[in-house]
Amino acid sequence: MTIKEQLLQAIEALPSTRLAEALTFMKSLSTKPSITSAKSFLAHLKTIGTWSGDDFQECLEAVQNSRGETEFDYSPNPFE
Protein backbone atom coordinates (compact mmCIF):
# COMPACT_ATOMS: atom_id res chain seq x y z
CA MET A 1 0.00 0.00 0.00
CA THR A 2 1.39 3.41 -0.97
CA ILE A 3 1.70 6.29 1.44
CA LYS A 4 -1.06 8.14 -0.40
CA GLU A 5 -3.36 5.14 -0.01
CA GLN A 6 -2.49 4.96 3.69
CA LEU A 7 -3.30 8.66 4.09
CA LEU A 8 -6.64 8.24 2.33
CA GLN A 9 -7.43 5.26 4.54
CA ALA A 10 -6.54 7.25 7.67
CA ILE A 11 -8.75 10.14 6.52
CA GLU A 12 -11.64 7.75 5.97
CA ALA A 13 -11.22 6.38 9.49
CA LEU A 14 -10.91 9.83 11.09
CA PRO A 15 -13.96 11.06 13.03
CA SER A 16 -15.69 13.93 11.21
CA THR A 17 -15.04 16.17 14.22
CA ARG A 18 -11.29 15.94 13.54
CA LEU A 19 -11.34 16.46 9.75
CA ALA A 20 -10.97 20.25 9.94
CA GLU A 21 -7.96 19.85 12.21
CA ALA A 22 -6.42 17.33 9.82
CA LEU A 23 -6.98 19.65 6.86
CA THR A 24 -5.36 22.57 8.69
CA PHE A 25 -2.37 20.39 9.48
CA MET A 26 -2.07 19.17 5.89
CA LYS A 27 -2.17 22.76 4.59
CA SER A 28 0.50 23.81 7.09
CA LEU A 29 2.88 21.20 5.70
CA SER A 30 3.10 23.01 2.37
CA THR A 31 4.12 26.29 4.03
CA LYS A 32 6.38 24.81 6.71
CA PRO A 33 10.09 25.24 5.95
CA SER A 34 11.93 21.97 5.50
CA ILE A 35 14.36 20.81 8.17
CA THR A 36 17.95 21.60 7.27
CA SER A 37 20.12 18.53 7.21
CA ALA A 38 23.23 18.40 9.33
CA LYS A 39 25.34 18.03 6.19
CA SER A 40 24.02 21.24 4.63
CA PHE A 41 24.33 23.05 7.96
CA LEU A 42 27.99 22.06 8.25
CA ALA A 43 28.59 23.12 4.66
CA HIS A 44 27.09 26.53 5.51
CA LEU A 45 29.34 26.87 8.55
CA LYS A 46 32.37 26.56 6.28
CA THR A 47 31.28 29.70 4.41
CA ILE A 48 31.05 31.82 7.55
CA GLY A 49 34.76 31.95 8.34
CA THR A 50 36.56 32.16 11.63
CA TRP A 51 36.44 34.41 14.67
CA SER A 52 38.37 37.61 14.31
CA GLY A 53 39.16 39.89 17.17
CA ASP A 54 40.53 39.63 20.66
CA ASP A 55 37.24 39.52 22.60
CA PHE A 56 36.32 35.85 22.12
CA GLN A 57 36.75 34.96 25.80
CA GLU A 58 34.76 38.02 26.88
CA CYS A 59 31.92 37.13 24.50
CA LEU A 60 31.94 33.51 25.63
CA GLU A 61 31.71 34.58 29.28
CA ALA A 62 28.83 36.95 28.45
CA VAL A 63 26.89 34.09 26.85
CA GLN A 64 27.57 31.77 29.79
CA ASN A 65 26.59 34.44 32.35
CA SER A 66 23.35 35.29 30.59
CA ARG A 67 22.01 31.75 30.52
CA GLY A 68 18.95 31.03 32.60
CA GLU A 69 17.53 27.88 34.09
CA THR A 70 15.44 25.82 31.72
CA GLU A 71 11.93 24.90 32.76
CA PHE A 72 9.80 22.19 31.20
CA ASP A 73 6.04 22.03 31.52
CA TYR A 74 5.01 18.39 31.60
CA SER A 75 1.29 19.12 31.98
CA PRO A 76 -1.03 17.76 29.30
CA ASN A 77 -1.40 19.71 26.08
CA PRO A 78 -4.36 22.10 26.59
CA PHE A 79 -5.10 22.12 22.86
CA GLU A 80 -5.86 18.42 22.62
N, CA, C and O atoms as CSV, one atom per row, in Angstrom:
chain,resi,resn,atom,element,x,y,z
A,1,MET,N,N,0.845,-1.178,0.000
A,1,MET,CA,C,0.000,0.000,0.000
A,1,MET,C,C,0.893,1.246,0.000
A,1,MET,O,O,1.839,1.345,0.783
A,2,THR,N,N,0.583,2.180,-0.878
A,2,THR,CA,C,1.390,3.405,-0.973
A,2,THR,C,C,1.073,4.337,0.191
A,2,THR,O,O,0.076,4.163,0.892
A,3,ILE,N,N,1.924,5.312,0.379
A,3,ILE,CA,C,1.699,6.294,1.443
A,3,ILE,C,C,0.407,7.067,1.188
A,3,ILE,O,O,-0.354,7.342,2.117
A,4,LYS,N,N,0.168,7.411,-0.064
A,4,LYS,CA,C,-1.058,8.140,-0.404
A,4,LYS,C,C,-2.292,7.307,-0.056
A,4,LYS,O,O,-3.272,7.834,0.471
A,5,GLU,N,N,-2.242,6.020,-0.348
A,5,GLU,CA,C,-3.357,5.137,-0.006
A,5,GLU,C,C,-3.546,5.035,1.497
A,5,GLU,O,O,-4.672,4.984,1.991
A,6,GLN,N,N,-2.419,5.005,2.227
A,6,GLN,CA,C,-2.492,4.961,3.686
A,6,GLN,C,C,-3.109,6.242,4.247
A,6,GLN,O,O,-3.912,6.201,5.179
A,7,LEU,N,N,-2.723,7.384,3.663
A,7,LEU,CA,C,-3.299,8.656,4.090
A,7,LEU,C,C,-4.802,8.690,3.840
A,7,LEU,O,O,-5.574,9.099,4.707
A,8,LEU,N,N,-5.209,8.261,2.660
A,8,LEU,CA,C,-6.637,8.241,2.335
A,8,LEU,C,C,-7.399,7.324,3.282
A,8,LEU,O,O,-8.511,7.642,3.705
A,9,GLN,N,N,-6.799,6.186,3.611
A,9,GLN,CA,C,-7.426,5.257,4.539
A,9,GLN,C,C,-7.544,5.884,5.933
A,9,GLN,O,O,-8.566,5.728,6.602
A,10,ALA,N,N,-6.510,6.584,6.360
A,10,ALA,CA,C,-6.543,7.246,7.672
A,10,ALA,C,C,-7.591,8.349,7.694
A,10,ALA,O,O,-8.271,8.533,8.703
A,11,ILE,N,N,-7.731,9.084,6.597
A,11,ILE,CA,C,-8.745,10.137,6.516
A,11,ILE,C,C,-10.137,9.530,6.608
A,11,ILE,O,O,-11.009,10.068,7.291
A,12,GLU,N,N,-10.344,8.425,5.930
A,12,GLU,CA,C,-11.644,7.749,5.968
A,12,GLU,C,C,-11.993,7.286,7.375
A,12,GLU,O,O,-13.161,7.300,7.762
A,13,ALA,N,N,-10.987,6.876,8.142
A,13,ALA,CA,C,-11.217,6.375,9.489
A,13,ALA,C,C,-11.312,7.489,10.533
A,13,ALA,O,O,-11.725,7.242,11.666
A,14,LEU,N,N,-10.935,8.706,10.158
A,14,LEU,CA,C,-10.913,9.827,11.095
A,14,LEU,C,C,-12.330,10.288,11.414
A,14,LEU,O,O,-13.150,10.423,10.506
A,15,PRO,N,N,-12.636,10.532,12.692
A,15,PRO,CA,C,-13.960,11.062,13.031
A,15,PRO,C,C,-14.180,12.415,12.349
A,15,PRO,O,O,-13.241,13.197,12.204
A,16,SER,N,N,-15.400,12.686,11.936
A,16,SER,CA,C,-15.693,13.929,11.215
A,16,SER,C,C,-15.368,15.168,12.045
A,16,SER,O,O,-15.123,16.239,11.491
A,17,THR,N,N,-15.364,15.028,13.358
A,17,THR,CA,C,-15.041,16.165,14.224
A,17,THR,C,C,-13.563,16.547,14.146
A,17,THR,O,O,-13.189,17.642,14.565
A,18,ARG,N,N,-12.720,15.663,13.615
A,18,ARG,CA,C,-11.285,15.941,13.535
A,18,ARG,C,C,-10.824,16.268,12.120
A,18,ARG,O,O,-9.647,16.561,11.912
A,19,LEU,N,N,-11.731,16.225,11.144
A,19,LEU,CA,C,-11.343,16.461,9.751
A,19,LEU,C,C,-10.812,17.874,9.515
A,19,LEU,O,O,-9.833,18.051,8.791
A,20,ALA,N,N,-11.442,18.870,10.114
A,20,ALA,CA,C,-10.974,20.249,9.936
A,20,ALA,C,C,-9.560,20.415,10.481
A,20,ALA,O,O,-8.732,21.099,9.878
A,21,GLU,N,N,-9.290,19.793,11.611
A,21,GLU,CA,C,-7.959,19.854,12.214
A,21,GLU,C,C,-6.933,19.177,11.299
A,21,GLU,O,O,-5.824,19.679,11.117
A,22,ALA,N,N,-7.314,18.045,10.731
A,22,ALA,CA,C,-6.420,17.333,9.818
A,22,ALA,C,C,-6.139,18.167,8.570
A,22,ALA,O,O,-5.005,18.213,8.095
A,23,LEU,N,N,-7.161,18.818,8.046
A,23,LEU,CA,C,-6.983,19.653,6.862
A,23,LEU,C,C,-6.059,20.830,7.159
A,23,LEU,O,O,-5.194,21.156,6.346
A,24,THR,N,N,-6.231,21.458,8.293
A,24,THR,CA,C,-5.364,22.572,8.690
A,24,THR,C,C,-3.919,22.109,8.777
A,24,THR,O,O,-3.005,22.800,8.326
A,25,PHE,N,N,-3.723,20.934,9.362
A,25,PHE,CA,C,-2.367,20.387,9.478
A,25,PHE,C,C,-1.772,20.117,8.098
A,25,PHE,O,O,-0.624,20.470,7.829
A,26,MET,N,N,-2.556,19.492,7.233
A,26,MET,CA,C,-2.069,19.175,5.893
A,26,MET,C,C,-1.685,20.441,5.135
A,26,MET,O,O,-0.671,20.458,4.437
A,27,LYS,N,N,-2.484,21.503,5.264
A,27,LYS,CA,C,-2.171,22.762,4.587
A,27,LYS,C,C,-0.900,23.384,5.161
A,27,LYS,O,O,-0.125,24.004,4.432
A,28,SER,N,N,-0.687,23.220,6.465
A,28,SER,CA,C,0.501,23.813,7.089
A,28,SER,C,C,1.778,23.146,6.599
A,28,SER,O,O,2.841,23.767,6.599
A,29,LEU,N,N,1.684,21.898,6.185
A,29,LEU,CA,C,2.883,21.199,5.697
A,29,LEU,C,C,3.451,21.836,4.439
A,29,LEU,O,O,4.663,21.804,4.226
A,30,SER,N,N,2.603,22.410,3.610
A,30,SER,CA,C,3.103,23.010,2.374
A,30,SER,C,C,3.769,24.360,2.611
A,30,SER,O,O,4.525,24.826,1.759
A,31,THR,N,N,3.507,24.994,3.741
A,31,THR,CA,C,4.122,26.288,4.034
A,31,THR,C,C,5.243,26.175,5.062
A,31,THR,O,O,5.988,27.130,5.280
A,32,LYS,N,N,5.361,25.018,5.686
A,32,LYS,CA,C,6.380,24.808,6.714
A,32,LYS,C,C,7.747,24.656,6.056
A,32,LYS,O,O,7.893,23.882,5.110
A,33,PRO,N,N,8.759,25.391,6.546
A,33,PRO,CA,C,10.089,25.238,5.954
A,33,PRO,C,C,10.630,23.840,6.243
A,33,PRO,O,O,10.363,23.269,7.301
A,34,SER,N,N,11.379,23.305,5.310
A,34,SER,CA,C,11.933,21.968,5.505
A,34,SER,C,C,13.070,22.022,6.515
A,34,SER,O,O,13.715,23.055,6.695
A,35,ILE,N,N,13.300,20.899,7.165
A,35,ILE,CA,C,14.358,20.810,8.165
A,35,ILE,C,C,15.697,20.740,7.447
A,35,ILE,O,O,15.881,19.935,6.534
A,36,THR,N,N,16.616,21.578,7.862
A,36,THR,CA,C,17.945,21.604,7.271
A,36,THR,C,C,18.722,20.383,7.742
A,36,THR,O,O,18.751,20.081,8.935
A,37,SER,N,N,19.330,19.704,6.835
A,37,SER,CA,C,20.123,18.531,7.209
A,37,SER,C,C,21.422,18.980,7.870
A,37,SER,O,O,21.897,20.096,7.661
A,38,ALA,N,N,21.970,18.093,8.660
A,38,ALA,CA,C,23.232,18.397,9.334
A,38,ALA,C,C,24.340,18.638,8.311
A,38,ALA,O,O,25.202,19.494,8.510
A,39,LYS,N,N,24.310,17.881,7.220
A,39,LYS,CA,C,25.345,18.026,6.193
A,39,LYS,C,C,25.308,19.423,5.569
A,39,LYS,O,O,26.351,20.052,5.389
A,40,SER,N,N,24.098,19.911,5.237
A,40,SER,CA,C,24.016,21.238,4.630
A,40,SER,C,C,24.342,22.328,5.644
A,40,SER,O,O,24.888,23.372,5.287
A,41,PHE,N,N,24.006,22.084,6.906
A,41,PHE,CA,C,24.332,23.050,7.957
A,41,PHE,C,C,25.850,23.165,8.116
A,41,PHE,O,O,26.385,24.268,8.218
A,42,LEU,N,N,26.532,22.034,8.135
A,42,LEU,CA,C,27.989,22.057,8.254
A,42,LEU,C,C,28.641,22.713,7.039
A,42,LEU,O,O,29.645,23.415,7.165
A,43,ALA,N,N,28.065,22.480,5.868
A,43,ALA,CA,C,28.590,23.119,4.660
A,43,ALA,C,C,28.433,24.636,4.766
A,43,ALA,O,O,29.313,25.386,4.343
A,44,HIS,N,N,27.309,25.086,5.332
A,44,HIS,CA,C,27.090,26.527,5.508
A,44,HIS,C,C,28.089,27.108,6.500
A,44,HIS,O,O,28.582,28.219,6.302
A,45,LEU,N,N,28.389,26.379,7.552
A,45,LEU,CA,C,29.344,26.874,8.546
A,45,LEU,C,C,30.710,27.151,7.929
A,45,LEU,O,O,31.417,28.067,8.351
A,46,LYS,N,N,31.074,26.359,6.933
A,46,LYS,CA,C,32.371,26.558,6.275
A,46,LYS,C,C,32.433,27.887,5.529
A,46,LYS,O,O,33.522,28.412,5.298
A,47,THR,N,N,31.285,28.436,5.151
A,47,THR,CA,C,31.276,29.696,4.412
A,47,THR,C,C,31.339,30.910,5.335
A,47,THR,O,O,31.580,32.027,4.878
A,48,ILE,N,N,31.125,30.698,6.612
A,48,ILE,CA,C,31.055,31.819,7.552
A,48,ILE,C,C,32.437,32.375,7.879
A,48,ILE,O,O,32.611,33.587,8.001
A,49,GLY,N,N,33.413,31.490,8.019
A,49,GLY,CA,C,34.763,31.953,8.337
A,49,GLY,C,C,35.109,31.678,9.782
A,49,GLY,O,O,34.496,30.831,10.431
A,50,THR,N,N,36.078,32.388,10.273
A,50,THR,CA,C,36.564,32.163,11.634
A,50,THR,C,C,36.378,33.427,12.459
A,50,THR,O,O,36.074,34.497,11.930
A,51,TRP,N,N,36.563,33.284,13.749
A,51,TRP,CA,C,36.441,34.414,14.674
A,51,TRP,C,C,37.606,35.365,14.442
A,51,TRP,O,O,38.755,34.945,14.308
A,52,SER,N,N,37.290,36.639,14.399
A,52,SER,CA,C,38.369,37.613,14.308
A,52,SER,C,C,38.172,38.622,15.420
A,52,SER,O,O,37.058,39.082,15.670
A,53,GLY,N,N,39.227,38.949,16.060
A,53,GLY,CA,C,39.157,39.889,17.172
A,53,GLY,C,C,39.782,39.282,18.408
A,53,GLY,O,O,40.151,38.108,18.430
A,54,ASP,N,N,39.894,40.106,19.438
A,54,ASP,CA,C,40.528,39.632,20.663
A,54,ASP,C,C,39.544,39.540,21.823
A,54,ASP,O,O,39.961,39.467,22.979
A,55,ASP,N,N,38.234,39.543,21.530
A,55,ASP,CA,C,37.244,39.524,22.598
A,55,ASP,C,C,36.463,38.214,22.682
A,55,ASP,O,O,35.366,38.179,23.239
A,56,PHE,N,N,37.029,37.131,22.126
A,56,PHE,CA,C,36.321,35.854,22.116
A,56,PHE,C,C,35.988,35.395,23.535
A,56,PHE,O,O,34.848,35.024,23.813
A,57,GLN,N,N,36.968,35.417,24.426
A,57,GLN,CA,C,36.754,34.956,25.797
A,57,GLN,C,C,35.704,35.812,26.500
A,57,GLN,O,O,34.868,35.285,27.233
A,58,GLU,N,N,35.738,37.108,26.288
A,58,GLU,CA,C,34.762,38.022,26.880
A,58,GLU,C,C,33.348,37.711,26.368
A,58,GLU,O,O,32.392,37.691,27.143
A,59,CYS,N,N,33.229,37.474,25.088
A,59,CYS,CA,C,31.919,37.134,24.504
A,59,CYS,C,C,31.420,35.793,25.016
A,59,CYS,O,O,30.236,35.648,25.320
A,60,LEU,N,N,32.300,34.823,25.114
A,60,LEU,CA,C,31.935,33.511,25.627
A,60,LEU,C,C,31.447,33.606,27.064
A,60,LEU,O,O,30.458,32.969,27.425
A,61,GLU,N,N,32.125,34.390,27.882
A,61,GLU,CA,C,31.706,34.580,29.276
A,61,GLU,C,C,30.352,35.291,29.348
A,61,GLU,O,O,29.531,34.963,30.205
A,62,ALA,N,N,30.110,36.250,28.468
A,62,ALA,CA,C,28.825,36.952,28.448
A,62,ALA,C,C,27.682,35.985,28.131
A,62,ALA,O,O,26.612,36.060,28.735
A,63,VAL,N,N,27.914,35.093,27.197
A,63,VAL,CA,C,26.894,34.088,26.852
A,63,VAL,C,C,26.658,33.168,28.052
A,63,VAL,O,O,25.510,32.903,28.411
A,64,GLN,N,N,27.714,32.688,28.662
A,64,GLN,CA,C,27.573,31.774,29.790
A,64,GLN,C,C,26.895,32.454,30.977
A,64,GLN,O,O,26.101,31.819,31.672
A,65,ASN,N,N,27.185,33.719,31.221
A,65,ASN,CA,C,26.592,34.436,32.352
A,65,ASN,C,C,25.138,34.830,32.123
A,65,ASN,O,O,24.408,35.093,33.079
A,66,SER,N,N,24.716,34.871,30.873
A,66,SER,CA,C,23.345,35.293,30.586
A,66,SER,C,C,22.378,34.115,30.463
A,66,SER,O,O,21.183,34.309,30.239
A,67,ARG,N,N,22.885,32.924,30.607
A,67,ARG,CA,C,22.015,31.751,30.522
A,67,ARG,C,C,21.104,31.676,31.739
A,67,ARG,O,O,21.497,32.019,32.854
A,68,GLY,N,N,19.889,31.223,31.499
A,68,GLY,CA,C,18.951,31.031,32.595
A,68,GLY,C,C,18.637,29.558,32.763
A,68,GLY,O,O,19.014,28.723,31.941
A,69,GLU,N,N,17.939,29.258,33.844
A,69,GLU,CA,C,17.527,27.884,34.089
A,69,GLU,C,C,16.424,27.516,33.110
A,69,GLU,O,O,15.557,28.334,32.802
A,70,THR,N,N,16.461,26.316,32.636
A,70,THR,CA,C,15.442,25.822,31.722
A,70,THR,C,C,14.321,25.199,32.522
A,70,THR,O,O,14.558,24.475,33.489
A,71,GLU,N,N,13.089,25.486,32.109
A,71,GLU,CA,C,11.926,24.898,32.759
A,71,GLU,C,C,11.109,24.161,31.713
A,71,GLU,O,O,10.911,24.653,30.603
A,72,PHE,N,N,10.639,22.980,32.078
A,72,PHE,CA,C,9.803,22.188,31.198
A,72,PHE,C,C,8.439,22.013,31.837
A,72,PHE,O,O,8.330,21.706,33.024
A,73,ASP,N,N,7.408,22.209,31.044
A,73,ASP,CA,C,6.039,22.028,31.516
A,73,ASP,C,C,5.562,20.664,31.036
A,73,ASP,O,O,5.336,20.456,29.844
A,74,TYR,N,N,5.413,19.747,31.967
A,74,TYR,CA,C,5.010,18.394,31.597
A,74,TYR,C,C,3.501,18.182,31.716
A,74,TYR,O,O,3.030,17.047,31.648
A,75,SER,N,N,2.747,19.258,31.891
A,75,SER,CA,C,1.289,19.116,31.976
A,75,SER,C,C,0.739,18.734,30.618
A,75,SER,O,O,1.379,18.979,29.595
A,76,PRO,N,N,-0.430,18.144,30.597
A,76,PRO,CA,C,-1.028,17.757,29.295
A,76,PRO,C,C,-1.237,18.954,28.374
A,76,PRO,O,O,-1.418,20.085,28.825
A,77,ASN,N,N,-1.206,18.680,27.093
A,77,ASN,CA,C,-1.404,19.713,26.075
A,77,ASN,C,C,-2.822,20.255,26.181
A,77,ASN,O,O,-3.772,19.487,26.025
A,78,PRO,N,N,-3.004,21.558,26.442
A,78,PRO,CA,C,-4.357,22.105,26.591
A,78,PRO,C,C,-5.122,22.203,25.282
A,78,PRO,O,O,-6.325,22.462,25.289
A,79,PHE,N,N,-4.438,21.998,24.149
A,79,PHE,CA,C,-5.101,22.117,22.856
A,79,PHE,C,C,-5.624,20.785,22.326
A,79,PHE,O,O,-6.248,20.731,21.266
A,80,GLU,N,N,-5.367,19.727,23.061
A,80,GLU,CA,C,-5.857,18.416,22.617
A,80,GLU,C,C,-7.259,18.170,23.110
A,80,GLU,O,O,-7.834,17.117,22.834
